[in-house]
Amino acid sequence: MTKKEQSSGPSARDRKVMVIDDLESTCRLVKSLIEHHWSTIEVSTCTESFHAIEIVRTVRPEVLLLDIQMPGI
């Protein structure tokens, strides 16, 4: 998919992804990769499992990338 195809459509700016991982370096890396390749996607991160549900409810991402071996999950 080209950058033009990715950014087309009325809700291109509303695309949201959330990365939840206890390693901040992993969150930063994934966020950086997504933002570099898809500039129309808003990326949120969370490193604490007990805050993740609150943040997901607030941010309401379309895609959630979750570390399933995170402490507290």
Secondary structure, DSSP 4 states (H G I P E B T S, - for coil): --HHHHH-STTGGG-EEEEE-S-HHHHHHHHHHHHHH-TT-EEEEE--HHHHHHHHHHH--SEEEE-TTSTT-
